[in-house]
Amino acid sequence: MEFQPVVMAAGRGSRMLDLTASNAKPLLPIGNKPMLWYPLHLLEKAGFESAIVVVLESTRGDLMQAINSAGNLNISLDYVNIPDEEDWGTADSLRHIAHKIKTDVLVVSCDLITDVELHALADVHRVNNSTITALMLSPSDLNPENQTAPGPKTKRKQEQKDIVGLDEKGNRLVMLTAEADVEDFLSVKTSLLKRFPYFEIKTNLMDAHLYILKKWVVDFLVDTKAGKSLATVKGEVLPYFVKKQFRRNKSLAKTMTDDDIDTEKQKPQDIYSFTKVDELRKVIKRMSSWRVPSHWTDDEEREEDQICCHAYIWEGGFCIRANTISAYCEANRQIAARNEEPLASSVPIGNKSQATIKKAVYTGSKVGQDSMVGDGSSIGDKVSIKKSIIGQHCVIRDRVKITNSVIMDHVTIKEGSVIHGSVICGNAHINDGVELKDCLVGYSQSVAEKSKLSNEVVGDSERMMEI
């Protein structure tokens, strides 16, 4: 394969603890399929026949079973364990599997739900001979953080924005820094302005956590002190390489004598020890009409293209990172609304082969086309389900109203209950006449008869949830 796909599925879901305390994040159901299913389907749709999946040691068996049960995938998976006691980032995981990587690597997070065409990202990487290429999302109306999330109405922690500088063509990353690292003003180096007299600064792009990296980037992470200090691709590796693009390679700044060469061999390897200039690109450049800008030095010309980072800015499609409670709920809403390929395998509503539904569903009960019902679920008389996901083997009694909610597997909801804007986790029991509005009910929890709850979390009190 031209690219080795790697799916990062060892995240602990620390930002959605009330969902992940009893269920691994990659196992959380979205549209009645485990979260991990979606990036795997994305890879298969792009033509990949195999992928490496990085998982926590304790979750491997459950993930394998869940993916096999979800079906509709024909991609060979190599599950690689990382120890549960280790708190590794994505770059740490790449070091762990470096011996399996023989080509450029495509890294995707397990919480990415999207229908992006991967070939467009690959084309940007190929055409520009990019060191690292990142998928970034332009502003859209589909912003999960603007949606109401179940649980207490507390002030949400604002997402840290990235300050992204793009060249005149709009895809080379010339600057990347976190908002938290900028105080009163943004400083720009003169050398950068000389190289790019015009570039655009954006603060509204979202990193999708989908990257293509050169094989030598992984080698650098494994074999150098600087590389070993980088823990995450998004937060550390990508910003590091963006800065290194325009640093001067001192070994090119002077004519090397034999003594200098011997000295260089004794020095620890730096980033330029791994860069390789493609011979074909040398020929193309030599035969093209492109000319080096007059203000560039000879050294800058020789260093040009050794390290370069690019972004593919994607507009107008569907893309959500289900890494918070609100984003998770929005992902389910959108999957239910689409209820079609390519994101998820359709689960027809009202199809008796998919769910056990009384005849009343055709007379007095209503299941909206913007909803999904899982296999083996039983739905009673005069039930109304709108904009919601009903998991597998659920029991929904008579006169229940469910709107804009996520009901996971093996949940029982008794007569006359009203559920709105809520998430009810697996094996929960909702008794008669309960009213829930914007609530989160934890795994195996029970809500007492005729309870009326709003913006509450029903679960273990010692756990805290960040929304």
Disulfide bonds with the S-S distance in Angstrom:
none
